[in-house]
């Protein structure tokens, strides 16, 4: 019985470790996505593009 309890305890610890690693990977990927946005304005991105900022000369 002791072997079974040790096995279940070890299994539970491995599952907790896998969950922590999965969450850490999600956080890293989310951080990369946030950092790649144009202008760094968060998930919404840039409001206007620079090429439409000025009117054309007559």
C-alpha positions in Angstrom: 0.0 0.0 0.0 2.9 2.3 0.8 4.2 2.0 -2.8 0.8 2.9 -4.3 0.6 6.0 -2.1 4.1 7.1 -3.0 3.2 6.5 -6.7 0.1 8.7 -6.4 2.0 11.4 -4.6 4.7 11.4 -7.3 2.1 11.4 -10.0 0.3 14.4 -8.5 3.6 16.3 -8.2 4.4 15.6 -11.9 1.0 16.9 -12.9 1.4 20.1 -10.8 4.9 20.6 -12.4 3.5 20.1 -15.9 0.7 22.6 -15.2 3.3 25.2 -14.0 5.4 24.7 -17.1 2.4 25.0 -19.4 1.3 28.3 -17.7 4.8 29.6 -17.9 4.9 28.8 -21.6 1.6 30.6 -22.2 2.9 33.6 -20.3 6.1 33.7 -22.5 4.1 33.4 -25.7 1.7 36.2 -24.6 4.6 38.4 -23.7 6.1 37.9 -27.1 2.8 38.6 -28.9 2.4 41.8 -26.8 6.0 42.9 -27.6 5.6 42.4 -31.4 2.7 44.8 -31.8 3.4 47.9 -33.8 3.8 50.9 -31.6 3.7 48.9 -28.4 0.1 50.0 -27.7 -1.0 46.7 -26.3 -3.4 44.2 -27.9 -5.2 46.9 -29.9 -2.1 47.9 -31.8 -1.5 51.2 -33.6 -4.5 53.6 -34.1 -3.3 55.1 -37.4 -0.6 54.4 -39.9 2.1 57.0 -40.6 1.5 57.1 -44.4 -2.1 58.4 -43.9 -1.1 61.1 -41.4 -0.5 63.9 -43.9 -2.7 65.1 -46.8 -1.4 65.2 -50.3 0.0 68.4 -51.8 -2.2 70.1 -54.4 
